Amino acid sequence: MIERLWITVLADDAVAKPTLIAEHGLSMLIEADDRRILFDTGQGRVLRCNAETLGIQFAGLDAVVLSHGHYDHTGGLAFLVQACSPTAIFLHPAALQTKFSRSNSPAHRAMGMPESSRQALRAVKDRVVWTESATELVPSVWCTGAIPRVSPGAPGETRFFLDPEYREPDPLIDDQALFIETTNGLVVIAGCCHAGVANTLDCVSALTGRTEIFGMAGGLHLGQATQPQLEASADAISRRKIRILGPCHCTGMQAHSHLRVRFHPLVRDVGVGTRLEFSEA
């Protein structure tokens, strides 16, 4: 099990320090004892700059994980492959599908992985690991693979499609989260929670046989949630007795406020430059 776990936010929709740059997207450096894993790469516009400002080097990464195939989580992959040639890159095969979001302006809004990132994956195809099911990245650090949709999905899922004509809905089966086995308990790291907060937490519990989760951080995809949907997601967090909660990226201001009111002592402010430590202290 991991004794020391830190997460440093390198790309997010907000900044925690004025010298850093925000963008709509997510990237987190996970330091689990002596292992270093990059979870998502943002759009690619701020990853290098923020890492340099924070004094973070990408050389020697043990793994890169892509939570799903949207541009705001995969856009920095080309830079990363060129900068450090990671040992292994973990993603679900469906992350390579074309992806669109319904929008009135422009009519066809592409949401998928940029071509530069696809080319980068092809260049290191011998190091790509497909994660259709739960996969261990390094000892005690896992990605869930595809998350079963038992409870209703996260709000806003009806606007995602696999074609520009909006005929084929995107089930986003590539959506996956990380779970880390620490001496304090399980920690879950989510990219966007497209599968839904409840489904994501239930999946981790089913995979580990453990009902309690010590901490959770990342995007919770609640920006368009109704009040009942917010309550259901908050109830799922409460059932798992989560003690550290770091919502960011696509969580949304209303949902963030709701979670802060309900779980005030547990919620951490998260933005680019935030360094979360998952400990009992």
C-alpha atoms as an extended CHARMM CRD file, in Angstrom:
* protein
*
       281  EXT
         1         1  MET       CA              0.0000000000        0.0000000000        0.0000000000  PROA      1               0.0000000000
         2         2  ILE       CA              0.9990000000        3.6010000000       -0.6110000000  PROA      2               0.0000000000
         3         3  GLU       CA              2.1810000000        5.4190000000        2.5140000000  PROA      3               0.0000000000
         4         4  ARG       CA              2.5840000000        8.9320000000        1.0780000000  PROA      4               0.0000000000
         5         5  LEU       CA              0.2920000000       10.3440000000       -1.6050000000  PROA      5               0.0000000000
         6         6  TRP       CA              0.3950000000       13.8390000000       -3.0680000000  PROA      6               0.0000000000
         7         7  ILE       CA             -1.4210000000       15.2850000000       -6.0760000000  PROA      7               0.0000000000
         8         8  THR       CA             -0.2750000000       18.4920000000       -7.7790000000  PROA      8               0.0000000000
         9         9  VAL       CA             -2.7030000000       20.1690000000      -10.1890000000  PROA      9               0.0000000000
        10        10  LEU       CA             -1.0110000000       21.2530000000      -13.4390000000  PROA      10              0.0000000000
        11        11  ALA       CA             -4.0790000000       22.1220000000      -15.5340000000  PROA      11              0.0000000000
        12        12  ASP       CA             -7.5370000000       23.1270000000      -14.3500000000  PROA      12              0.0000000000
        13        13  ASP       CA            -10.2450000000       25.7210000000      -14.9550000000  PROA      13              0.0000000000
        14        14  ALA       CA             -8.9800000000       27.8720000000      -12.0540000000  PROA      14              0.0000000000
        15        15  VAL       CA             -5.6230000000       28.7700000000      -10.5380000000  PROA      15              0.0000000000
        16        16  ALA       CA             -4.5480000000       28.5940000000       -6.9150000000  PROA      16              0.0000000000
        17        17  LYS       CA             -1.5080000000       30.8420000000       -7.4630000000  PROA      17              0.0000000000
        18        18  PRO       CA             -1.3730000000       34.0540000000       -9.5450000000  PROA      18              0.0000000000
        19        19  THR       CA              1.8020000000       33.0480000000      -11.4110000000  PROA      19              0.0000000000
        20        20  LEU       CA              0.0750000000       30.0620000000      -13.0410000000  PROA      20              0.0000000000
        21        21  ILE       CA             -2.3120000000       29.7480000000      -16.0110000000  PROA      21              0.0000000000
        22        22  ALA       CA             -5.7800000000       28.1710000000      -16.1740000000  PROA      22              0.0000000000
        23        23  GLU       CA             -7.5790000000       26.5070000000      -19.0600000000  PROA      23              0.0000000000
        24        24  HSD       CA            -10.6830000000       24.3670000000      -19.3720000000  PROA      24              0.0000000000
        25        25  GLY       CA             -9.1440000000       20.9720000000      -18.7960000000  PROA      25              0.0000000000
        26        26  LEU       CA             -7.4180000000       18.7760000000      -16.2570000000  PROA      26              0.0000000000
        27        27  SER       CA             -3.9590000000       17.4130000000      -15.5530000000  PROA      27              0.0000000000
        28        28  MET       CA             -2.6360000000       16.1190000000      -12.2290000000  PROA      28              0.0000000000
        29        29  LEU       CA              0.7480000000       14.8070000000      -11.1960000000  PROA      29              0.0000000000
        30        30  ILE       CA              0.3290000000       11.9370000000       -8.7470000000  PROA      30              0.0000000000
        31        31  GLU       CA              3.2330000000       11.1200000000       -6.4530000000  PROA      31              0.0000000000
        32        32  ALA       CA              2.6420000000        7.7990000000       -4.7300000000  PROA      32              0.0000000000
        33        33  ASP       CA              5.6740000000        7.0550000000       -2.5600000000  PROA      33              0.0000000000
        34        34  ASP       CA              8.4840000000        6.9220000000       -5.1460000000  PROA      34              0.0000000000
        35        35  ARG       CA              6.1970000000        6.5160000000       -8.1870000000  PROA      35              0.0000000000
        36        36  ARG       CA              5.1180000000        9.4260000000      -10.4160000000  PROA      36              0.0000000000
        37        37  ILE       CA              2.0140000000        9.2340000000      -12.6310000000  PROA      37              0.0000000000
        38        38  LEU       CA              0.5120000000       11.9470000000      -14.8190000000  PROA      38              0.0000000000
        39        39  PHE       CA             -3.2700000000       11.7740000000      -14.9080000000  PROA      39              0.0000000000
        40        40  ASP       CA             -4.5630000000       13.5620000000      -18.0380000000  PROA      40              0.0000000000
        41        41  THR       CA             -2.7450000000       16.2780000000      -19.9730000000  PROA      41              0.0000000000
        42        42  GLY       CA             -5.2130000000       19.1630000000      -20.2790000000  PROA      42              0.0000000000
        43        43  GLN       CA             -5.6900000000       20.8940000000      -23.6350000000  PROA      43              0.0000000000
        44        44  GLY       CA             -1.9190000000       21.2350000000      -23.9450000000  PROA      44              0.0000000000
        45        45  ARG       CA             -1.7910000000       25.0200000000      -23.7770000000  PROA      45              0.0000000000
        46        46  VAL       CA             -0.6430000000       25.3580000000      -20.1570000000  PROA      46              0.0000000000
        47        47  LEU       CA              0.9310000000       22.0280000000      -19.1550000000  PROA      47              0.0000000000
        48        48  ARG       CA              4.5300000000       22.8930000000      -19.9690000000  PROA      48              0.0000000000
        49        49  CYS       CA              4.3580000000       26.4630000000      -18.6460000000  PROA      49              0.0000000000
        50        50  ASN       CA              2.7610000000       25.5250000000      -15.3360000000  PROA      50              0.0000000000
        51        51  ALA       CA              5.1500000000       22.6040000000      -14.8110000000  PROA      51              0.0000000000
        52        52  GLU       CA              8.1410000000       24.8830000000      -15.3830000000  PROA      52              0.0000000000
        53        53  THR       CA              6.7650000000       27.5160000000      -13.0000000000  PROA      53              0.0000000000
        54        54  LEU       CA              6.2530000000       24.8540000000      -10.3300000000  PROA      54              0.0000000000
        55        55  GLY       CA              9.6730000000       23.3190000000      -10.9280000000  PROA      55              0.0000000000
        56        56  ILE       CA              8.2390000000       19.9790000000      -12.0390000000  PROA      56              0.0000000000
        57        57  GLN       CA             10.1420000000       17.7270000000      -14.4250000000  PROA      57              0.0000000000
        58        58  PHE       CA              8.3710000000       15.0690000000      -16.4730000000  PROA      58              0.0000000000
        59        59  ALA       CA             11.4410000000       12.9000000000      -16.9910000000  PROA      59              0.0000000000
        60        60  GLY       CA             11.1190000000        9.5500000000      -15.3050000000  PROA      60              0.0000000000
        61        61  LEU       CA              7.3210000000        9.3110000000      -15.2460000000  PROA      61              0.0000000000
        62        62  ASP       CA              6.2130000000        5.7860000000      -14.4120000000  PROA      62              0.0000000000
        63        63  ALA       CA              2.9360000000        6.1360000000      -16.3080000000  PROA      63              0.0000000000
        64        64  VAL       CA              0.5470000000        8.4740000000      -18.0970000000  PROA      64              0.0000000000
        65        65  VAL       CA             -3.1900000000        7.8240000000      -17.7830000000  PROA      65              0.0000000000
        66        66  LEU       CA             -5.9390000000        9.3570000000      -19.9280000000  PROA      66              0.0000000000
        67        67  SER       CA             -9.3070000000        9.3990000000      -18.1940000000  PROA      67              0.0000000000
        68        68  HSD       CA            -11.1980000000        9.5880000000      -21.5160000000  PROA      68              0.0000000000
        69        69  GLY       CA            -10.8180000000       10.8520000000      -25.0710000000  PROA      69              0.0000000000
        70        70  HSD       CA            -11.9740000000       14.4760000000      -24.8310000000  PROA      70              0.0000000000
        71        71  TYR       CA             -9.5850000000       17.1820000000      -26.0750000000  PROA      71              0.0000000000
        72        72  ASP       CA             -9.3480000000       18.9340000000      -22.6990000000  PROA      72              0.0000000000
        73        73  HSD       CA             -7.8050000000       15.8140000000      -21.1500000000  PROA      73              0.0000000000
        74        74  THR       CA             -5.6570000000       14.5830000000      -24.0410000000  PROA      74              0.0000000000
        75        75  GLY       CA             -4.3970000000       17.7120000000      -25.8240000000  PROA      75              0.0000000000
        76        76  GLY       CA             -1.0280000000       17.8560000000      -24.0430000000  PROA      76              0.0000000000
        77        77  LEU       CA             -0.0380000000       14.3070000000      -24.9510000000  PROA      77              0.0000000000
        78        78  ALA       CA              2.0630000000       15.2730000000      -27.9810000000  PROA      78              0.0000000000
        79        79  PHE       CA              4.1980000000       17.6310000000      -25.9020000000  PROA      79              0.0000000000
        80        80  LEU       CA              4.5280000000       15.0620000000      -23.1480000000  PROA      80              0.0000000000
        81        81  VAL       CA              5.6480000000       12.2310000000      -25.4420000000  PROA      81              0.0000000000
        82        82  GLN       CA              8.2340000000       14.5230000000      -26.9950000000  PROA      82              0.0000000000
        83        83  ALA       CA              9.3940000000       15.8610000000      -23.6270000000  PROA      83              0.0000000000
        84        84  CYS       CA              9.8210000000       12.6610000000      -21.6700000000  PROA      84              0.0000000000
        85        85  SER       CA              8.8280000000        9.5820000000      -23.7150000000  PROA      85              0.0000000000
        86        86  PRO       CA              6.7480000000        7.9910000000      -20.9150000000  PROA      86              0.0000000000
        87        87  THR       CA              7.2550000000        4.3530000000      -19.9810000000  PROA      87              0.0000000000
        88        88  ALA       CA              3.5670000000        3.4610000000      -20.4550000000  PROA      88              0.0000000000
        89        89  ILE       CA              0.3680000000        5.2300000000      -21.5110000000  PROA      89              0.0000000000
        90        90  PHE       CA             -2.9290000000        3.8190000000      -20.2590000000  PROA      90              0.0000000000
        91        91  LEU       CA             -6.2660000000        4.5120000000      -21.9530000000  PROA      91              0.0000000000
        92        92  HSD       CA             -9.4770000000        2.8190000000      -23.0160000000  PROA      92              0.0000000000
        93        93  PRO       CA             -9.6550000000        1.9880000000      -26.7580000000  PROA      93              0.0000000000
        94        94  ALA       CA            -12.8410000000        4.0650000000      -27.1420000000  PROA      94              0.0000000000
        95        95  ALA       CA            -10.8350000000        7.1810000000      -26.2390000000  PROA      95              0.0000000000
        96        96  LEU       CA             -9.7290000000        7.1990000000      -29.8920000000  PROA      96              0.0000000000
        97        97  GLN       CA            -13.2750000000        7.4940000000      -31.2430000000  PROA      97              0.0000000000
        98        98  THR       CA            -14.3780000000       10.7280000000      -32.8840000000  PROA      98              0.0000000000
        99        99  LYS       CA            -16.3970000000       12.7650000000      -30.4030000000  PROA      99              0.0000000000
       100       100  PHE       CA            -18.7550000000       15.7180000000      -30.7420000000  PROA      100             0.0000000000
       101       101  SER       CA            -20.8340000000       17.9120000000      -28.4730000000  PROA      101             0.0000000000
       102       102  ARG       CA            -24.1910000000       19.3400000000      -29.5320000000  PROA      102             0.0000000000
       103       103  SER       CA            -23.8040000000       23.0870000000      -29.9680000000  PROA      103             0.0000000000
       104       104  ASN       CA            -25.6470000000       25.8350000000      -31.8020000000  PROA      104             0.0000000000
       105       105  SER       CA            -22.4990000000       27.8050000000      -32.5370000000  PROA      105             0.0000000000
       106       106  PRO       CA            -20.6350000000       26.2530000000      -34.2320000000  PROA      106             0.0000000000
       107       107  ALA       CA            -23.0890000000       23.6180000000      -35.4110000000  PROA      107             0.0000000000
       108       108  HSD       CA            -20.5750000000       20.7590000000      -35.1410000000  PROA      108             0.0000000000
       109       109  ARG       CA            -18.2520000000       21.0130000000      -32.1620000000  PROA      109             0.0000000000
       110       110  ALA       CA            -15.4750000000       18.4190000000      -32.2040000000  PROA      110             0.0000000000
       111       111  MET       CA            -14.5990000000       17.1830000000      -28.6980000000  PROA      111             0.0000000000
       112       112  GLY       CA            -12.2500000000       14.3130000000      -29.4140000000  PROA      112             0.0000000000
       113       113  MET       CA             -8.5330000000       13.7450000000      -29.0770000000  PROA      113             0.0000000000
       114       114  PRO       CA             -6.4890000000       16.1490000000      -31.2650000000  PROA      114             0.0000000000
       115       115  GLU       CA             -4.6620000000       14.6730000000      -34.2480000000  PROA      115             0.0000000000
       116       116  SER       CA             -1.3020000000       15.6080000000      -32.7200000000  PROA      116             0.0000000000
       117       117  SER       CA             -2.0870000000       13.4200000000      -29.7080000000  PROA      117             0.0000000000
       118       118  ARG       CA             -3.1780000000       10.5470000000      -31.9450000000  PROA      118             0.0000000000
       119       119  GLN       CA              0.1020000000       10.7910000000      -33.8140000000  PROA      119             0.0000000000
       120       120  ALA       CA              1.9930000000       10.7730000000      -30.5290000000  PROA      120             0.0000000000
       121       121  LEU       CA              0.2130000000        7.5590000000      -29.5070000000  PROA      121             0.0000000000
       122       122  ARG       CA              1.0790000000        5.9410000000      -32.8220000000  PROA      122             0.0000000000
       123       123  ALA       CA              4.7290000000        6.8850000000      -32.3120000000  PROA      123             0.0000000000
       124       124  VAL       CA              4.8520000000        4.9900000000      -29.0000000000  PROA      124             0.0000000000
       125       125  LYS       CA              2.2900000000        2.2800000000      -29.7630000000  PROA      125             0.0000000000
       126       126  ASP       CA              4.4900000000       -0.3680000000      -28.1410000000  PROA      126             0.0000000000
       127       127  ARG       CA              4.0030000000        1.4190000000      -24.8080000000  PROA      127             0.0000000000
       128       128  VAL       CA              0.2180000000        1.8690000000      -25.0220000000  PROA      128             0.0000000000
       129       129  VAL       CA             -1.8130000000       -0.2260000000      -22.5670000000  PROA      129             0.0000000000
       130       130  TRP       CA             -5.5280000000       -0.5950000000      -23.2840000000  PROA      130             0.0000000000
       131       131  THR       CA             -7.6980000000       -0.5020000000      -20.1640000000  PROA      131             0.0000000000
       132       132  GLU       CA            -11.0880000000       -2.0150000000      -20.9260000000  PROA      132             0.0000000000
       133       133  SER       CA            -11.1550000000       -3.4670000000      -17.4210000000  PROA      133             0.0000000000
       134       134  ALA       CA             -9.4150000000       -2.6930000000      -14.1290000000  PROA      134             0.0000000000
       135       135  THR       CA             -5.6660000000       -2.4340000000      -14.6560000000  PROA      135             0.0000000000
       136       136  GLU       CA             -2.8240000000       -1.9480000000      -12.1790000000  PROA      136             0.0000000000
       137       137  LEU       CA             -0.4710000000        0.8440000000      -13.3070000000  PROA      137             0.0000000000
       138       138  VAL       CA              2.1120000000        0.4080000000      -10.5730000000  PROA      138             0.0000000000
       139       139  PRO       CA              1.7350000000       -1.4440000000       -7.2700000000  PROA      139             0.0000000000
       140       140  SER       CA             -1.3890000000       -0.2030000000       -5.4070000000  PROA      140             0.0000000000
       141       141  VAL       CA             -2.3920000000        2.2660000000       -8.1630000000  PROA      141             0.0000000000
       142       142  TRP       CA             -5.1920000000        1.1350000000      -10.4910000000  PROA      142             0.0000000000
       143       143  CYS       CA             -7.4370000000        2.4930000000      -13.2060000000  PROA      143             0.0000000000
       144       144  THR       CA            -10.9980000000        1.2290000000      -13.2210000000  PROA      144             0.0000000000
       145       145  GLY       CA            -11.3910000000        0.6360000000      -16.9300000000  PROA      145             0.0000000000
       146       146  ALA       CA            -14.9470000000        1.0330000000      -18.1950000000  PROA      146             0.0000000000
       147       147  ILE       CA            -17.3410000000        1.9240000000      -15.3650000000  PROA      147             0.0000000000
       148       148  PRO       CA            -20.7100000000        0.0970000000      -15.2930000000  PROA      148             0.0000000000
       149       149  ARG       CA            -23.6980000000        2.4660000000      -15.5620000000  PROA      149             0.0000000000
       150       150  VAL       CA            -26.0170000000        1.1120000000      -12.8930000000  PROA      150             0.0000000000
       151       151  SER       CA            -27.3500000000        4.4240000000      -11.6020000000  PROA      151             0.0000000000
       152       152  PRO       CA            -28.4200000000        7.1750000000      -14.0330000000  PROA      152             0.0000000000
       153       153  GLY       CA            -25.4510000000        8.8630000000      -15.7350000000  PROA      153             0.0000000000
       154       154  ALA       CA            -24.0440000000       12.2820000000      -14.9630000000  PROA      154             0.0000000000
       155       155  PRO       CA            -25.9720000000       15.3990000000      -16.0430000000  PROA      155             0.0000000000
       156       156  GLY       CA            -25.4140000000       16.5810000000      -19.6000000000  PROA      156             0.0000000000
       157       157  GLU       CA            -24.5850000000       13.1880000000      -21.1320000000  PROA      157             0.0000000000
       158       158  THR       CA            -27.2830000000       13.5830000000      -23.7980000000  PROA      158             0.0000000000
       159       159  ARG       CA            -25.2300000000       16.2740000000      -25.5670000000  PROA      159             0.0000000000
       160       160  PHE       CA            -22.3120000000       13.9870000000      -26.5370000000  PROA      160             0.0000000000
       161       161  PHE       CA            -22.2190000000       12.1660000000      -29.8890000000  PROA      161             0.0000000000
       162       162  LEU       CA            -19.8710000000       10.0620000000      -32.0140000000  PROA      162             0.0000000000
       163       163  ASP       CA            -20.8170000000       11.7580000000      -35.2970000000  PROA      163             0.0000000000
       164       164  PRO       CA            -21.1320000000       15.4270000000      -36.3670000000  PROA      164             0.0000000000
       165       165  GLU       CA            -24.7670000000       14.8980000000      -37.3950000000  PROA      165             0.0000000000
       166       166  TYR       CA            -25.6970000000       13.9840000000      -33.7840000000  PROA      166             0.0000000000
       167       167  ARG       CA            -27.2510000000       10.6670000000      -34.7630000000  PROA      167             0.0000000000
       168       168  GLU       CA            -25.1520000000        8.2900000000      -32.6610000000  PROA      168             0.0000000000
       169       169  PRO       CA            -24.9570000000        9.1040000000      -28.9370000000  PROA      169             0.0000000000
       170       170  ASP       CA            -21.5510000000        8.6880000000      -27.3270000000  PROA      170             0.0000000000
       171       171  PRO       CA            -21.8800000000        6.3170000000      -24.3430000000  PROA      171             0.0000000000
       172       172  LEU       CA            -18.4220000000        7.4850000000      -23.2020000000  PROA      172             0.0000000000
       173       173  ILE       CA            -17.4310000000        3.9700000000      -22.2030000000  PROA      173             0.0000000000
       174       174  ASP       CA            -13.8380000000        5.2340000000      -22.2450000000  PROA      174             0.0000000000
       175       175  ASP       CA            -14.4940000000        7.1870000000      -19.0370000000  PROA      175             0.0000000000
       176       176  GLN       CA            -12.3650000000        5.7560000000      -16.2520000000  PROA      176             0.0000000000
       177       177  ALA       CA            -10.9970000000        6.8220000000      -12.8720000000  PROA      177             0.0000000000
       178       178  LEU       CA             -7.9780000000        5.9590000000      -10.7710000000  PROA      178             0.0000000000
       179       179  PHE       CA             -8.1130000000        4.3460000000       -7.3600000000  PROA      179             0.0000000000
       180       180  ILE       CA             -5.1230000000        4.2080000000       -5.0760000000  PROA      180             0.0000000000
       181       181  GLU       CA             -4.7170000000        1.8880000000       -2.1080000000  PROA      181             0.0000000000
       182       182  THR       CA             -3.0940000000        3.8970000000        0.6900000000  PROA      182             0.0000000000
       183       183  THR       CA             -2.4420000000        3.1560000000        4.3270000000  PROA      183             0.0000000000
       184       184  ASN       CA             -5.2060000000        5.6500000000        5.1350000000  PROA      184             0.0000000000
       185       185  GLY       CA             -7.7230000000        4.0520000000        2.7690000000  PROA      185             0.0000000000
       186       186  LEU       CA             -8.7930000000        4.2630000000       -0.8570000000  PROA      186             0.0000000000
       187       187  VAL       CA             -8.3280000000        7.4800000000       -2.8430000000  PROA      187             0.0000000000
       188       188  VAL       CA            -10.2700000000        8.0180000000       -6.0870000000  PROA      188             0.0000000000
       189       189  ILE       CA             -9.0850000000       10.4190000000       -8.8100000000  PROA      189             0.0000000000
       190       190  ALA       CA            -11.6710000000       11.3190000000      -11.4640000000  PROA      190             0.0000000000
       191       191  GLY       CA            -11.1630000000       13.0370000000      -14.7930000000  PROA      191             0.0000000000
       192       192  CYS       CA            -14.7640000000       14.0510000000      -15.5250000000  PROA      192             0.0000000000
       193       193  CYS       CA            -16.9530000000       11.3890000000      -13.8890000000  PROA      193             0.0000000000
       194       194  HSD       CA            -18.9500000000       11.0290000000      -17.1100000000  PROA      194             0.0000000000
       195       195  ALA       CA            -20.2050000000        7.7190000000      -15.7100000000  PROA      195             0.0000000000
       196       196  GLY       CA            -21.6160000000        9.6010000000      -12.7170000000  PROA      196             0.0000000000
       197       197  VAL       CA            -20.2810000000       10.0730000000       -9.2100000000  PROA      197             0.0000000000
       198       198  ALA       CA            -22.3410000000        7.2310000000       -7.7450000000  PROA      198             0.0000000000
       199       199  ASN       CA            -21.3760000000        4.7720000000      -10.4810000000  PROA      199             0.0000000000
       200       200  THR       CA            -17.6990000000        5.6830000000      -10.1780000000  PROA      200             0.0000000000
       201       201  LEU       CA            -17.6220000000        5.1790000000       -6.4190000000  PROA      201             0.0000000000
       202       202  ASP       CA            -19.7190000000        2.0110000000       -6.6550000000  PROA      202             0.0000000000
       203       203  CYS       CA            -17.3190000000        0.6310000000       -9.2760000000  PROA      203             0.0000000000
       204       204  VAL       CA            -14.3010000000        1.2090000000       -7.0250000000  PROA      204             0.0000000000
       205       205  SER       CA            -16.0940000000       -0.4290000000       -4.1080000000  PROA      205             0.0000000000
       206       206  ALA       CA            -17.0230000000       -3.4230000000       -6.2560000000  PROA      206             0.0000000000
       207       207  LEU       CA            -13.4360000000       -3.8190000000       -7.4770000000  PROA      207             0.0000000000
       208       208  THR       CA            -11.8980000000       -3.5540000000       -4.0290000000  PROA      208             0.0000000000
       209       209  GLY       CA            -14.6030000000       -5.0110000000       -1.7940000000  PROA      209             0.0000000000
       210       210  ARG       CA            -14.3610000000       -1.9130000000        0.4100000000  PROA      210             0.0000000000
       211       211  THR       CA            -17.3150000000        0.3150000000        1.2170000000  PROA      211             0.0000000000
       212       212  GLU       CA            -15.4150000000        3.3120000000        2.6180000000  PROA      212             0.0000000000
       213       213  ILE       CA            -13.2880000000        5.6720000000        0.5180000000  PROA      213             0.0000000000
       214       214  PHE       CA            -10.8190000000        7.9740000000        2.2250000000  PROA      214             0.0000000000
       215       215  GLY       CA            -10.5080000000       10.6950000000       -0.4180000000  PROA      215             0.0000000000
       216       216  MET       CA            -11.6980000000       11.8330000000       -3.8400000000  PROA      216             0.0000000000
       217       217  ALA       CA            -10.4580000000       14.5650000000       -6.1860000000  PROA      217             0.0000000000
       218       218  GLY       CA            -11.0270000000       15.6790000000       -9.7730000000  PROA      218             0.0000000000
       219       219  GLY       CA            -13.8450000000       16.6410000000      -12.0880000000  PROA      219             0.0000000000
       220       220  LEU       CA            -17.3210000000       15.5400000000      -11.0110000000  PROA      220             0.0000000000
       221       221  HSD       CA            -19.2760000000       16.6880000000      -14.1110000000  PROA      221             0.0000000000
       222       222  LEU       CA            -22.0540000000       18.3950000000      -12.1790000000  PROA      222             0.0000000000
       223       223  GLY       CA            -22.0730000000       21.7650000000      -13.9700000000  PROA      223             0.0000000000
       224       224  GLN       CA            -25.5310000000       21.1060000000      -15.4330000000  PROA      224             0.0000000000
       225       225  ALA       CA            -26.9120000000       19.0510000000      -12.5610000000  PROA      225             0.0000000000
       226       226  THR       CA            -30.4100000000       19.5790000000      -11.2260000000  PROA      226             0.0000000000
       227       227  GLN       CA            -30.9430000000       19.8420000000       -7.4900000000  PROA      227             0.0000000000
       228       228  PRO       CA            -32.0520000000       16.1750000000       -7.2200000000  PROA      228             0.0000000000
       229       229  GLN       CA            -28.9450000000       15.1310000000       -9.1780000000  PROA      229             0.0000000000
       230       230  LEU       CA            -26.7290000000       17.1590000000       -6.8710000000  PROA      230             0.0000000000
       231       231  GLU       CA            -28.3540000000       15.5470000000       -3.8600000000  PROA      231             0.0000000000
       232       232  ALA       CA            -27.8960000000       12.0590000000       -5.3180000000  PROA      232             0.0000000000
       233       233  SER       CA            -24.2010000000       12.6740000000       -5.9800000000  PROA      233             0.0000000000
       234       234  ALA       CA            -23.7090000000       14.1350000000       -2.5180000000  PROA      234             0.0000000000
       235       235  ASP       CA            -25.5080000000       11.1360000000       -1.0010000000  PROA      235             0.0000000000
       236       236  ALA       CA            -23.1060000000        8.8050000000       -2.8380000000  PROA      236             0.0000000000
       237       237  ILE       CA            -20.1490000000       10.7110000000       -1.3550000000  PROA      237             0.0000000000
       238       238  SER       CA            -21.7070000000       10.5640000000        2.0980000000  PROA      238             0.0000000000
       239       239  ARG       CA            -22.3390000000        6.8020000000        1.8820000000  PROA      239             0.0000000000
       240       240  ARG       CA            -18.6250000000        6.2130000000        1.2660000000  PROA      240             0.0000000000
       241       241  LYS       CA            -17.6510000000        8.3090000000        4.3130000000  PROA      241             0.0000000000
       242       242  ILE       CA            -15.1820000000       10.3480000000        2.2590000000  PROA      242             0.0000000000
       243       243  ARG       CA            -12.9390000000       12.5020000000        4.4580000000  PROA      243             0.0000000000
       244       244  ILE       CA            -11.0340000000       14.5580000000        1.8570000000  PROA      244             0.0000000000
       245       245  LEU       CA            -12.8690000000       15.9540000000       -1.1770000000  PROA      245             0.0000000000
       246       246  GLY       CA            -11.1900000000       18.0320000000       -3.8800000000  PROA      246             0.0000000000
       247       247  PRO       CA            -13.7430000000       18.8950000000       -6.6210000000  PROA      247             0.0000000000
       248       248  CYS       CA            -12.4750000000       20.8400000000       -9.6400000000  PROA      248             0.0000000000
       249       249  HSD       CA            -12.6250000000       21.1990000000      -13.4590000000  PROA      249             0.0000000000
       250       250  CYS       CA            -16.1530000000       20.3000000000      -14.6470000000  PROA      250             0.0000000000
       251       251  THR       CA            -17.7300000000       20.1260000000      -11.1790000000  PROA      251             0.0000000000
       252       252  GLY       CA            -19.3810000000       23.5420000000      -11.6230000000  PROA      252             0.0000000000
       253       253  MET       CA            -19.7980000000       26.4500000000       -9.2300000000  PROA      253             0.0000000000
       254       254  GLN       CA            -23.2810000000       25.4880000000       -8.0580000000  PROA      254             0.0000000000
       255       255  ALA       CA            -22.2260000000       21.9330000000       -7.3050000000  PROA      255             0.0000000000
       256       256  HSD       CA            -19.0200000000       23.0830000000       -5.6230000000  PROA      256             0.0000000000
       257       257  SER       CA            -21.0470000000       25.3850000000       -3.3690000000  PROA      257             0.0000000000
       258       258  HSD       CA            -23.5200000000       22.6120000000       -2.6190000000  PROA      258             0.0000000000
       259       259  LEU       CA            -20.7320000000       20.2230000000       -1.6460000000  PROA      259             0.0000000000
       260       260  ARG       CA            -18.9840000000       22.8560000000        0.4400000000  PROA      260             0.0000000000
       261       261  VAL       CA            -22.1470000000       23.5640000000        2.4240000000  PROA      261             0.0000000000
       262       262  ARG       CA            -22.8990000000       19.8910000000        3.0010000000  PROA      262             0.0000000000
       263       263  PHE       CA            -19.3240000000       18.6870000000        3.6090000000  PROA      263             0.0000000000
       264       264  HSD       CA            -17.6750000000       21.9010000000        4.7690000000  PROA      264             0.0000000000
       265       265  PRO       CA            -14.7250000000       20.5020000000        6.7660000000  PROA      265             0.0000000000
       266       266  LEU       CA            -13.8930000000       17.9580000000        4.0400000000  PROA      266             0.0000000000
       267       267  VAL       CA            -13.8160000000       20.1160000000        0.8980000000  PROA      267             0.0000000000
       268       268  ARG       CA            -10.4790000000       21.4390000000       -0.3560000000  PROA      268             0.0000000000
       269       269  ASP       CA            -10.0440000000       24.3900000000       -2.7120000000  PROA      269             0.0000000000
       270       270  VAL       CA             -8.4370000000       23.0870000000       -5.8950000000  PROA      270             0.0000000000
       271       271  GLY       CA             -6.8210000000       24.9270000000       -8.7990000000  PROA      271             0.0000000000
       272       272  VAL       CA             -3.6110000000       24.9530000000      -10.7930000000  PROA      272             0.0000000000
       273       273  GLY       CA             -0.7660000000       24.7970000000       -8.2910000000  PROA      273             0.0000000000
       274       274  THR       CA             -2.7570000000       23.0730000000       -5.5460000000  PROA      274             0.0000000000
       275       275  ARG       CA             -0.8420000000       20.2610000000       -3.8610000000  PROA      275             0.0000000000
       276       276  LEU       CA             -3.1930000000       17.8770000000       -2.0860000000  PROA      276             0.0000000000
       277       277  GLU       CA             -1.8390000000       15.5520000000        0.5540000000  PROA      277             0.0000000000
       278       278  PHE       CA             -4.0020000000       12.5780000000        1.4190000000  PROA      278             0.0000000000
       279       279  SER       CA             -3.2660000000       11.9100000000        5.0680000000  PROA      279             0.0000000000
       280       280  GLU       CA             -5.1420000000       11.7050000000        8.3350000000  PROA      280             0.0000000000
       281       281  ALA       CA             -3.7010000000       15.0100000000        9.5540000000  PROA      281             0.0000000000
